Amino acid sequence: MNNYIFNQTLFILFFVAFMLTSCAKATLTVLSPAEINTKDIKNVAVGGFEIGQILLKYKTERNGIWKTHPVLLNEEQQKSISRSVRARVINLLTATPYFKVVFTDEFEKLENDAALQQLVSVRGYKTQNVDAVISGKLWLEIERTDGVDLSKEGLEYFRPRSRSSYGLNLTVDQVVWWPYKSTHGTLGLEIKMTRLLPTEVVATTFETRTYSQKIGGRTVESFQQIAASFSSILASSKPSKTDTIETSEDVLPSFEQIIADLALSIASGFVRRVAVTEKTVSYSIADGNFENAKILIEAGAFDLAIEQLQLATADNPDPDDLYNLGLCFEAVGDYGLALTTYREAWQSDPENLLFAQGLGRIERLRREHPQLQRQLESR
């Protein structure tokens, strides 16, 4: 009986191990399609980012009186902000495998969008290896506050007669204040892609982002600590040391850092709209007849895997090998062939959940990206 139970347990363990290894998951870097058809645009220049409006101000509180102090930026400081936003866009574009960024002073030096439109409309540009120009305009408002939180609290404490007696219980109304510093702001950023030939605006977006952070000020914990120090029967003992805004390690970010973070968020969405981008996913790899498929796919050698799997499936296609071939096509962004190959694998084995998942991913892309659907139908 014991041997039977042992053999059954061993069989289950082997079966589970087989299932896990036959459908292992791999972390892959695949290509995500652009929402807008920019397949004819390869070389992109990044123009200037015009300053629409910048409002920076400090608000301070002293003895209950609030004052607002505007922060005036000179021309060079405003250009520095413009260049910072432009740099974020360039970094994102150079990270995508889709576009090649062409660095040219001709477009960067254009002061505003009207100057770019004039240059493009008359075809007065000298740089010949640029298909499109990305430019923008930004509006910014950031406020810094240096003040205090005030409240009138009824604090109870005991005046002890002795260490063993609580004595008289007193309630004292006292104004308590907590210094704080805060910053909040809004960035509005317009980004536009203009094709040079034929002249047309391919894509444009305008989005806003907000930011808010506060350090110091009143918290529930700080009030409880103050109340505890008043209600202690050992009133003469030293209260425990707590962090203040002066001793805290928290600091508010600089104006430049806030602007860079907000601009990066908006620019990331724009780049995803116009360019094929990379994303990391975890997909299952089938256990087909071609043994080296897993090794090549896990290593990211998709082109070599496609070549080998096409040879392996030419005469006697195995459904698992077809699925892995579709996975490779999906990874390199060839969604038309991925759809065809996934469908062929699924038709060979309609009950296979793995094949259905691969087919479903491409069908979902067709629904979410209409431009991709037209590209698939044209194949």
C-alpha angles and dihedrals in degrees: 000000000000091000090052093052090046092050092048091050092048091050092052092049092050091048093051091047090050092051092049094049095041091057103031121166124231131194107238136182106223135172122259116208125244118248092222126053105249097147092128092053114084107142115057130182121201114223130195127298110230120221109234098175137336121194116181121169143162123219117200133183123209122170092343094308118118120207130185118215116192116219109221118204122203123224095268092052091051090050088051090057090048092051091048092056091045091052091056091054092049092050091053093047094049089051093058117084090217107069134045112214114224113204110214130156090209094078098029093060094056106115100212146354093271090059090051092049091050092049093048096043093056092036090233095149120115100201106095103183097068122102098181142001127223115208137158153181130227139201120196138186122174128168127194120200129199110182148108138264109231129195138160108233131186101226120192123208137162128237100210122215089201140343090271096047129065094209121184120005112218132186117205126187107221134172109236124191134190120195116225142173125210142171133196133168150156130231122198113193130184117195123186135184114206121191113218101207114056091017111238141129104252098184138359135177138178119194138159131217129192131206132195134172135162132188127190122004130113120331131172090247094053092051091049090052091051092047091048092053091054095045096047114118086218094066093161094057119100115261118240115268115254131188116263129197088263094053098036118112091219115106133180116247120249123259089252093054093049092050092047093051094048093046092049091055093053095041092052091060092048093051090051089055096053105028141051105250135191125248134177117236138168112231131169120249118213123231100239134166092268099081097192094058094091093049093050095044094047089049091052093242092139098154092054091044090052091051093050096042092050089056091046093051099039099095107015109017115204112208092228091052090048090053091051089049090053089049090056092049089051091049093055093045098252093135096166093061090039090057093048094048095045089050092051091051092047093049089054091053112015092175094061109108093198092059091047091052092053092048090046093054092058093043089053090052089054091055096044097043113042091183090057089052091057090049091052093049091052093060 
